[in-house]
């Protein structure tokens, strides 16, 4: 089960309960559950209640807002290979 989230509103724990409540058939039929978030602008990985939550960083260059709030996330791209049976097969990161 793959859930994509912008990441600026709901906390990861709320996304777990949302997914289980909103799509109970899919939740119950899956072994691998992943949420990808992009708004956080830094890489994190958490396992919460049967779901893996990943924030995947940013490709956006720092702007005046980033500088004024002292955000220092490293830019990069992430590619992931996911399999229905095995889950995540591989992950590669390229720094920009």
Phi and psi in radians as a Rosetta constraint file:
Dihedral C 1 N 2 CA 2 C 2 CIRCULARHARMONIC -2.070 0.35
Dihedral N 2 CA 2 C 2 N 3 CIRCULARHARMONIC 2.190 0.35
Dihedral C 2 N 3 CA 3 C 3 CIRCULARHARMONIC -2.111 0.35
Dihedral N 3 CA 3 C 3 N 4 CIRCULARHARMONIC 2.197 0.35
Dihedral C 3 N 4 CA 4 C 4 CIRCULARHARMONIC -1.836 0.35
Dihedral N 4 CA 4 C 4 N 5 CIRCULARHARMONIC 2.310 0.35
Dihedral C 4 N 5 CA 5 C 5 CIRCULARHARMONIC -2.349 0.35
Dihedral N 5 CA 5 C 5 N 6 CIRCULARHARMONIC 2.423 0.35
Dihedral C 5 N 6 CA 6 C 6 CIRCULARHARMONIC -1.098 0.35
Dihedral N 6 CA 6 C 6 N 7 CIRCULARHARMONIC -0.675 0.35
Dihedral C 6 N 7 CA 7 C 7 CIRCULARHARMONIC 1.715 0.35
Dihedral N 7 CA 7 C 7 N 8 CIRCULARHARMONIC 0.047 0.35
Dihedral C 7 N 8 CA 8 C 8 CIRCULARHARMONIC -1.781 0.35
Dihedral N 8 CA 8 C 8 N 9 CIRCULARHARMONIC 0.023 0.35
Dihedral C 8 N 9 CA 9 C 9 CIRCULARHARMONIC -2.106 0.35
Dihedral N 9 CA 9 C 9 N 10 CIRCULARHARMONIC -1.303 0.35
Dihedral C 9 N 10 CA 10 C 10 CIRCULARHARMONIC -1.323 0.35
Dihedral N 10 CA 10 C 10 N 11 CIRCULARHARMONIC 2.432 0.35
Dihedral C 10 N 11 CA 11 C 11 CIRCULARHARMONIC -1.342 0.35
Dihedral N 11 CA 11 C 11 N 12 CIRCULARHARMONIC 2.738 0.35
Dihedral C 11 N 12 CA 12 C 12 CIRCULARHARMONIC -0.933 0.35
Dihedral N 12 CA 12 C 12 N 13 CIRCULARHARMONIC -0.705 0.35
Dihedral C 12 N 13 CA 13 C 13 CIRCULARHARMONIC -1.090 0.35
Dihedral N 13 CA 13 C 13 N 14 CIRCULARHARMONIC -0.682 0.35
Dihedral C 13 N 14 CA 14 C 14 CIRCULARHARMONIC -1.169 0.35
Dihedral N 14 CA 14 C 14 N 15 CIRCULARHARMONIC -0.588 0.35
Dihedral C 14 N 15 CA 15 C 15 CIRCULARHARMONIC -1.184 0.35
Dihedral N 15 CA 15 C 15 N 16 CIRCULARHARMONIC -0.562 0.35
Dihedral C 15 N 16 CA 16 C 16 CIRCULARHARMONIC -1.118 0.35
Dihedral N 16 CA 16 C 16 N 17 CIRCULARHARMONIC -0.859 0.35
Dihedral C 16 N 17 CA 17 C 17 CIRCULARHARMONIC -1.184 0.35
Dihedral N 17 CA 17 C 17 N 18 CIRCULARHARMONIC -0.617 0.35
Dihedral C 17 N 18 CA 18 C 18 CIRCULARHARMONIC -1.055 0.35
Dihedral N 18 CA 18 C 18 N 19 CIRCULARHARMONIC -0.868 0.35
Dihedral C 18 N 19 CA 19 C 19 CIRCULARHARMONIC -1.077 0.35
Dihedral N 19 CA 19 C 19 N 20 CIRCULARHARMONIC -0.776 0.35
Dihedral C 19 N 20 CA 20 C 20 CIRCULARHARMONIC -1.146 0.35
Dihedral N 20 CA 20 C 20 N 21 CIRCULARHARMONIC -0.657 0.35
Dihedral C 20 N 21 CA 21 C 21 CIRCULARHARMONIC -1.383 0.35
Dihedral N 21 CA 21 C 21 N 22 CIRCULARHARMONIC -0.685 0.35
Dihedral C 21 N 22 CA 22 C 22 CIRCULARHARMONIC -1.343 0.35
Dihedral N 22 CA 22 C 22 N 23 CIRCULARHARMONIC -0.626 0.35
Dihedral C 22 N 23 CA 23 C 23 CIRCULARHARMONIC -2.284 0.35
Dihedral N 23 CA 23 C 23 N 24 CIRCULARHARMONIC 1.107 0.35
Dihedral C 23 N 24 CA 24 C 24 CIRCULARHARMONIC -1.086 0.35
Dihedral N 24 CA 24 C 24 N 25 CIRCULARHARMONIC -0.586 0.35
Dihedral C 24 N 25 CA 25 C 25 CIRCULARHARMONIC -1.163 0.35
Dihedral N 25 CA 25 C 25 N 26 CIRCULARHARMONIC -0.768 0.35
Dihedral C 25 N 26 CA 26 C 26 CIRCULARHARMONIC -1.171 0.35
Dihedral N 26 CA 26 C 26 N 27 CIRCULARHARMONIC -0.767 0.35
Dihedral C 26 N 27 CA 27 C 27 CIRCULARHARMONIC -0.977 0.35
Dihedral N 27 CA 27 C 27 N 28 CIRCULARHARMONIC -0.838 0.35
Dihedral C 27 N 28 CA 28 C 28 CIRCULARHARMONIC -1.229 0.35
Dihedral N 28 CA 28 C 28 N 29 CIRCULARHARMONIC -0.429 0.35
Dihedral C 28 N 29 CA 29 C 29 CIRCULARHARMONIC -1.603 0.35
Dihedral N 29 CA 29 C 29 N 30 CIRCULARHARMONIC -0.072 0.35
Dihedral C 29 N 30 CA 30 C 30 CIRCULARHARMONIC -1.932 0.35
Dihedral N 30 CA 30 C 30 N 31 CIRCULARHARMONIC 2.601 0.35
Dihedral C 30 N 31 CA 31 C 31 CIRCULARHARMONIC -1.767 0.35
Dihedral N 31 CA 31 C 31 N 32 CIRCULARHARMONIC -0.561 0.35
Dihedral C 31 N 32 CA 32 C 32 CIRCULARHARMONIC -1.925 0.35
Dihedral N 32 CA 32 C 32 N 33 CIRCULARHARMONIC 2.179 0.35
Dihedral C 32 N 33 CA 33 C 33 CIRCULARHARMONIC -2.323 0.35
Dihedral N 33 CA 33 C 33 N 34 CIRCULARHARMONIC 2.149 0.35
Dihedral C 33 N 34 CA 34 C 34 CIRCULARHARMONIC -2.313 0.35
Dihedral N 34 CA 34 C 34 N 35 CIRCULARHARMONIC 2.337 0.35
Dihedral C 34 N 35 CA 35 C 35 CIRCULARHARMONIC -1.985 0.35
Dihedral N 35 CA 35 C 35 N 36 CIRCULARHARMONIC 2.256 0.35
Dihedral C 35 N 36 CA 36 C 36 CIRCULARHARMONIC -1.958 0.35
Dihedral N 36 CA 36 C 36 N 37 CIRCULARHARMONIC 2.291 0.35
Dihedral C 36 N 37 CA 37 C 37 CIRCULARHARMONIC -2.207 0.35
Dihedral N 37 CA 37 C 37 N 38 CIRCULARHARMONIC 2.524 0.35
Dihedral C 37 N 38 CA 38 C 38 CIRCULARHARMONIC -2.049 0.35
Dihedral N 38 CA 38 C 38 N 39 CIRCULARHARMONIC -0.300 0.35
Dihedral C 38 N 39 CA 39 C 39 CIRCULARHARMONIC -1.259 0.35
Dihedral N 39 CA 39 C 39 N 40 CIRCULARHARMONIC -0.400 0.35
Dihedral C 39 N 40 CA 40 C 40 CIRCULARHARMONIC -1.174 0.35
Dihedral N 40 CA 40 C 40 N 41 CIRCULARHARMONIC -0.467 0.35
Dihedral C 40 N 41 CA 41 C 41 CIRCULARHARMONIC 1.196 0.35
Dihedral N 41 CA 41 C 41 N 42 CIRCULARHARMONIC 0.237 0.35
Dihedral C 41 N 42 CA 42 C 42 CIRCULARHARMONIC -2.577 0.35
Dihedral N 42 CA 42 C 42 N 43 CIRCULARHARMONIC 2.773 0.35
Dihedral C 42 N 43 CA 43 C 43 CIRCULARHARMONIC -1.476 0.35
Dihedral N 43 CA 43 C 43 N 44 CIRCULARHARMONIC 2.268 0.35
Dihedral C 43 N 44 CA 44 C 44 CIRCULARHARMONIC -2.468 0.35
Dihedral N 44 CA 44 C 44 N 45 CIRCULARHARMONIC 2.755 0.35
Dihedral C 44 N 45 CA 45 C 45 CIRCULARHARMONIC -2.517 0.35
Dihedral N 45 CA 45 C 45 N 46 CIRCULARHARMONIC 2.182 0.35
Dihedral C 45 N 46 CA 46 C 46 CIRCULARHARMONIC -2.364 0.35
Dihedral N 46 CA 46 C 46 N 47 CIRCULARHARMONIC 2.518 0.35
Dihedral C 46 N 47 CA 47 C 47 CIRCULARHARMONIC -1.871 0.35
Dihedral N 47 CA 47 C 47 N 48 CIRCULARHARMONIC 2.071 0.35
Dihedral C 47 N 48 CA 48 C 48 CIRCULARHARMONIC -2.319 0.35
Dihedral N 48 CA 48 C 48 N 49 CIRCULARHARMONIC 2.028 0.35
Dihedral C 48 N 49 CA 49 C 49 CIRCULARHARMONIC 0.894 0.35
Dihedral N 49 CA 49 C 49 N 50 CIRCULARHARMONIC 0.803 0.35
Dihedral C 49 N 50 CA 50 C 50 CIRCULARHARMONIC 1.465 0.35
Dihedral N 50 CA 50 C 50 N 51 CIRCULARHARMONIC 0.179 0.35
Dihedral C 50 N 51 CA 51 C 51 CIRCULARHARMONIC -2.366 0.35
Dihedral N 51 CA 51 C 51 N 52 CIRCULARHARMONIC 2.474 0.35
Dihedral C 51 N 52 CA 52 C 52 CIRCULARHARMONIC -1.673 0.35
Dihedral N 52 CA 52 C 52 N 53 CIRCULARHARMONIC 2.311 0.35
Dihedral C 52 N 53 CA 53 C 53 CIRCULARHARMONIC -1.989 0.35
Dihedral N 53 CA 53 C 53 N 54 CIRCULARHARMONIC 2.145 0.35
Dihedral C 53 N 54 CA 54 C 54 CIRCULARHARMONIC -2.166 0.35
Dihedral N 54 CA 54 C 54 N 55 CIRCULARHARMONIC 2.296 0.35
Dihedral C 54 N 55 CA 55 C 55 CIRCULARHARMONIC -1.769 0.35
Dihedral N 55 CA 55 C 55 N 56 CIRCULARHARMONIC 2.389 0.35
Dihedral C 55 N 56 CA 56 C 56 CIRCULARHARMONIC -1.867 0.35
Dihedral N 56 CA 56 C 56 N 57 CIRCULARHARMONIC 0.237 0.35
Dihedral C 56 N 57 CA 57 C 57 CIRCULARHARMONIC 1.417 0.35
Dihedral N 57 CA 57 C 57 N 58 CIRCULARHARMONIC -2.857 0.35
Dihedral C 57 N 58 CA 58 C 58 CIRCULARHARMONIC -2.384 0.35
Dihedral N 58 CA 58 C 58 N 59 CIRCULARHARMONIC 2.640 0.35
Dihedral C 58 N 59 CA 59 C 59 CIRCULARHARMONIC -1.860 0.35
Dihedral N 59 CA 59 C 59 N 60 CIRCULARHARMONIC -0.090 0.35
Dihedral C 59 N 60 CA 60 C 60 CIRCULARHARMONIC -1.361 0.35
Dihedral N 60 CA 60 C 60 N 61 CIRCULARHARMONIC 2.304 0.35
Dihedral C 60 N 61 CA 61 C 61 CIRCULARHARMONIC -1.184 0.35
Dihedral N 61 CA 61 C 61 N 62 CIRCULARHARMONIC 2.700 0.35
Dihedral C 61 N 62 CA 62 C 62 CIRCULARHARMONIC -1.126 0.35
Dihedral N 62 CA 62 C 62 N 63 CIRCULARHARMONIC 2.448 0.35
Dihedral C 62 N 63 CA 63 C 63 CIRCULARHARMONIC -2.099 0.35
Dihedral N 63 CA 63 C 63 N 64 CIRCULARHARMONIC -3.003 0.35
Dihedral C 63 N 64 CA 64 C 64 CIRCULARHARMONIC -1.077 0.35
Dihedral N 64 CA 64 C 64 N 65 CIRCULARHARMONIC -0.621 0.35
Dihedral C 64 N 65 CA 65 C 65 CIRCULARHARMONIC -1.107 0.35
Dihedral N 65 CA 65 C 65 N 66 CIRCULARHARMONIC -0.793 0.35
Dihedral C 65 N 66 CA 66 C 66 CIRCULARHARMONIC -1.043 0.35
Dihedral N 66 CA 66 C 66 N 67 CIRCULARHARMONIC -0.809 0.35
Dihedral C 66 N 67 CA 67 C 67 CIRCULARHARMONIC -1.111 0.35
Dihedral N 67 CA 67 C 67 N 68 CIRCULARHARMONIC -0.741 0.35
Dihedral C 67 N 68 CA 68 C 68 CIRCULARHARMONIC -1.186 0.35
Dihedral N 68 CA 68 C 68 N 69 CIRCULARHARMONIC -0.422 0.35
Dihedral C 68 N 69 CA 69 C 69 CIRCULARHARMONIC -1.790 0.35
Dihedral N 69 CA 69 C 69 N 70 CIRCULARHARMONIC 0.129 0.35
Dihedral C 69 N 70 CA 70 C 70 CIRCULARHARMONIC 1.057 0.35
Dihedral N 70 CA 70 C 70 N 71 CIRCULARHARMONIC 0.611 0.35
Dihedral C 70 N 71 CA 71 C 71 CIRCULARHARMONIC -1.364 0.35
Dihedral N 71 CA 71 C 71 N 72 CIRCULARHARMONIC 2.310 0.35
Dihedral C 71 N 72 CA 72 C 72 CIRCULARHARMONIC -2.274 0.35
Dihedral N 72 CA 72 C 72 N 73 CIRCULARHARMONIC 0.485 0.35
Dihedral C 72 N 73 CA 73 C 73 CIRCULARHARMONIC -1.019 0.35
Dihedral N 73 CA 73 C 73 N 74 CIRCULARHARMONIC 2.442 0.35
Dihedral C 73 N 74 CA 74 C 74 CIRCULARHARMONIC -1.373 0.35
Dihedral N 74 CA 74 C 74 N 75 CIRCULARHARMONIC 2.278 0.35
Dihedral C 74 N 75 CA 75 C 75 CIRCULARHARMONIC -1.353 0.35
Dihedral N 75 CA 75 C 75 N 76 CIRCULARHARMONIC 2.557 0.35
Dihedral C 75 N 76 CA 76 C 76 CIRCULARHARMONIC -3.119 0.35
Dihedral N 76 CA 76 C 76 N 77 CIRCULARHARMONIC 2.951 0.35
Dihedral C 76 N 77 CA 77 C 77 CIRCULARHARMONIC -2.023 0.35
Dihedral N 77 CA 77 C 77 N 78 CIRCULARHARMONIC 2.524 0.35
Dihedral C 77 N 78 CA 78 C 78 CIRCULARHARMONIC -2.187 0.35
Dihedral N 78 CA 78 C 78 N 79 CIRCULARHARMONIC 2.283 0.35
Dihedral C 78 N 79 CA 79 C 79 CIRCULARHARMONIC -1.990 0.35
Dihedral N 79 CA 79 C 79 N 80 CIRCULARHARMONIC 2.462 0.35
Dihedral C 79 N 80 CA 80 C 80 CIRCULARHARMONIC -2.276 0.35
Dihedral N 80 CA 80 C 80 N 81 CIRCULARHARMONIC 2.464 0.35
Dihedral C 80 N 81 CA 81 C 81 CIRCULARHARMONIC -1.920 0.35
Dihedral N 81 CA 81 C 81 N 82 CIRCULARHARMONIC 2.091 0.35
Dihedral C 81 N 82 CA 82 C 82 CIRCULARHARMONIC -2.017 0.35
Dihedral N 82 CA 82 C 82 N 83 CIRCULARHARMONIC 2.450 0.35
Dihedral C 82 N 83 CA 83 C 83 CIRCULARHARMONIC -2.103 0.35
Dihedral N 83 CA 83 C 83 N 84 CIRCULARHARMONIC 2.414 0.35
Dihedral C 83 N 84 CA 84 C 84 CIRCULARHARMONIC -1.030 0.35
Dihedral N 84 CA 84 C 84 N 85 CIRCULARHARMONIC -0.610 0.35
Dihedral C 84 N 85 CA 85 C 85 CIRCULARHARMONIC -1.618 0.35
Dihedral N 85 CA 85 C 85 N 86 CIRCULARHARMONIC -0.786 0.35
Dihedral C 85 N 86 CA 86 C 86 CIRCULARHARMONIC -1.624 0.35
Dihedral N 86 CA 86 C 86 N 87 CIRCULARHARMONIC -0.210 0.35
Dihedral C 86 N 87 CA 87 C 87 CIRCULARHARMONIC 1.443 0.35
Dihedral N 87 CA 87 C 87 N 88 CIRCULARHARMONIC -2.461 0.35
Dihedral C 87 N 88 CA 88 C 88 CIRCULARHARMONIC -1.286 0.35
Dihedral N 88 CA 88 C 88 N 89 CIRCULARHARMONIC 2.193 0.35
Dihedral C 88 N 89 CA 89 C 89 CIRCULARHARMONIC -1.642 0.35
Dihedral N 89 CA 89 C 89 N 90 CIRCULARHARMONIC -0.786 0.35
Dihedral C 89 N 90 CA 90 C 90 CIRCULARHARMONIC -2.725 0.35
Dihedral N 90 CA 90 C 90 N 91 CIRCULARHARMONIC 2.840 0.35
Dihedral C 90 N 91 CA 91 C 91 CIRCULARHARMONIC -2.551 0.35
Dihedral N 91 CA 91 C 91 N 92 CIRCULARHARMONIC 2.345 0.35
Dihedral C 91 N 92 CA 92 C 92 CIRCULARHARMONIC -2.286 0.35
Dihedral N 92 CA 92 C 92 N 93 CIRCULARHARMONIC 2.479 0.35
Dihedral C 92 N 93 CA 93 C 93 CIRCULARHARMONIC -2.177 0.35
Dihedral N 93 CA 93 C 93 N 94 CIRCULARHARMONIC 2.367 0.35
Dihedral C 93 N 94 CA 94 C 94 CIRCULARHARMONIC -2.105 0.35
Dihedral N 94 CA 94 C 94 N 95 CIRCULARHARMONIC 2.133 0.35
Dihedral C 94 N 95 CA 95 C 95 CIRCULARHARMONIC -1.347 0.35
Dihedral N 95 CA 95 C 95 N 96 CIRCULARHARMONIC 2.534 0.35
